[in-house]
C-alpha cells in the first residue's frame, strides 16, 4: 500500500515490548529501505544480525542498502556473508557483481569497524577456491556471475540460471558502451540474453521473460537491428496482452503489471519516429502518457485514452509552441509542435544511437542530481570542492542539462514565438526546465495535452475570493520561517478571504472548505511525493493529518482559477527512476478542473519565498495573466539589486494599513538590513536556487 511510515511506527511499538524480535527488526529495515532511508535500514539489519547472525536475508538486504549508499566494498562484504551461508542465492551473486563493477583494482583484506559477528569481509575467494572473486571492475563482475552459475544449475535453479545469464549479458552490454569495439561486446550480450530465455520462458516466468526482452531489444537497437527489435516488441506486446487478459488477475495487479511494462508502449513511439511517422509518434506518446496518468490516479482500466494531433493543436495560437518530451527505455525524443503545422518536428537526428546517447547522458545527469540533492537535504557541510552542495552545483548542473536537451536548438526552432507550453515526461517533470530558456519566453507546464484541453471556468481576477491554509503545525516538519509573513501579506490583497492556520488546518476543515466555490487556494506548508503509491502523495496538515492526492482527486474544484503550493517539494523521488509517468499533487489539482497551479520544485529557505509570492499576487491584482505574472515576479527577484529592494520594501510598508504589525515589522527589519549593506548594486537573489524553483502549470490564456 506504500504506507511505510505507518508500518515503521507499528514495528517500533512491537519492539518496545519485545526488543529481541528479529523479524520485526528485519521488516522495519525493509520498510526503511523502501523509503530510501538506507542508513536507518542498515541499523535495523544490524540489530537483526546481533540476534540471529546466520539470517542470510538480513546480510543480503544490508548489502543492498550499502550499495544504494555507494559503499560498495562494504556491500560486497555483506553479500559475501550471505553467500557464505547460502551459496545458491542468485540475487546476492547478481548484486555482488553490480557492486564489484563499481570498484577498481583488487580486494585487499577488509576489516570494517562493527560490533557485528562475522562483519569483516569473509574471504569468499579462498572459501570457494576462486581467486577471480577478488577482482574488481568488469572482470570481477563476470567472475561473480560465473561463480554463481556453479551453484545455480539449469535443471535445479532455472530462475537463478536464467537471471545470471541475463546479468552476464548486461555486463557485456555496458562494457560495450563507449568502447571502440562495442559490437563485439554487444554480440556477446545477445548470446547471453538468448541463453537466459531458455529457462526464463514466457510460460514459466512471463514477467522475467519480458524483462529479458527489454534488454535484448535495447542491444538490437544499438546494433542497428531495428526489424529484429520490432519483432521482439511485437512478441512482448502479445505476451503482456495475454497476461492482462488472464481471468483470475485482479484489477490492482493488472495496473501494477501495465505500469511495470509501460516501456513496451513507449517503444512504439520510438519506432514510429524511426519510421518517419511523426503524427503517429506524438499521438502514441500522448496516449501512453494519459493512460499511465489514469492508471495512477483512478486504477486499472483497459480503455485507451487518445487525443489527436489536431486536438493538441487547439492549445496553440500563432505566438505559442509546445515542447513535448518523450522518454523511453531506449531514447529521449523532443517534439516541437507549432500553430497550424501539419506535423510535429523532432529535434536532432532521429537515429536510435543518437537519441539513445542523449538518454544515457540524461540518466547520468539525473543520478548526479539525485546524489547532490539527497546530500543537500541531509544538511551536509561543505568540505572542499568534492563535497560542494547541490545548491553550489545548481548553476553548472542546469548548464549541463541545457546541453543534454539541446535547448539552443529548441530556441532556434521556435524563434518566432513568445509563449511556450512544456510537456515533460517521467523524470523530466522534476527539474526546472523553464530556467533553461531565455527570459523572452512566457512558459507554462502541462502534465499532458489532454489535461490542457479540460474546460475551465473563466472569471475576472478582481472578483476572486481566497482560501488560505497557512503554516500548519505538521508533526515531523520544520516550521517555514517566512510562511506567516507571506500568508498575511497575500490575504490583505483579497477583500474576501478565509484563513485557516496552524492547528485549524485539519483534514476535515480543508476537505469541507475546498469545494465551497473559492477561486484561489493558497497553501503555505509542506508536501511530499510518494514514489511507491503516488495517490498517497500529500499536503501535510495539522499534527499528523494529511490531505492526499486521493482525497483531492475526489473533489470538484472547477471554481478555482489558481492553486498555489508555495513551499512544497513537489518532485522528490530519492534514487528511484520514474518508469511510467510522474503524477503528483499538481496533476491531481489539474485533473479536478483547476485552471492553473503554481508550485515549487524545492523549498526556498529564504525571505525570497515570501518576496516572489507577494510580487506575483500584486501583479495579478494589476491584471497581468498568471503566466506573465509569475515570469515577471521571478525575473524581478533574479535581477533586483539591494538598492531597488530597499525602495520596494519602503513602497510596501507605505501601502500597509496603519494597524498592521506583522508584515510591517518583517519588511522594516529587512529594509534596515539592506540600508546597512555596503553593496547596493549586488543582486542578492540572482542564484537559480532562489528563482528557478517556481513553476506554473495550466493554460497560458
Order of alpha helices (4+ residues) and beta strands (2+ residues): alpha-alpha-alpha-alpha-alpha-alpha-alpha-alpha-alpha-alpha-alpha-alpha-alpha-alpha-alpha-alpha-beta-beta-beta-alpha-alpha-alpha-beta-beta-alpha-beta-alpha-beta-alpha-beta-beta-beta-beta-alpha-beta-alpha-beta-alpha-alpha-alpha-alpha-alpha-beta
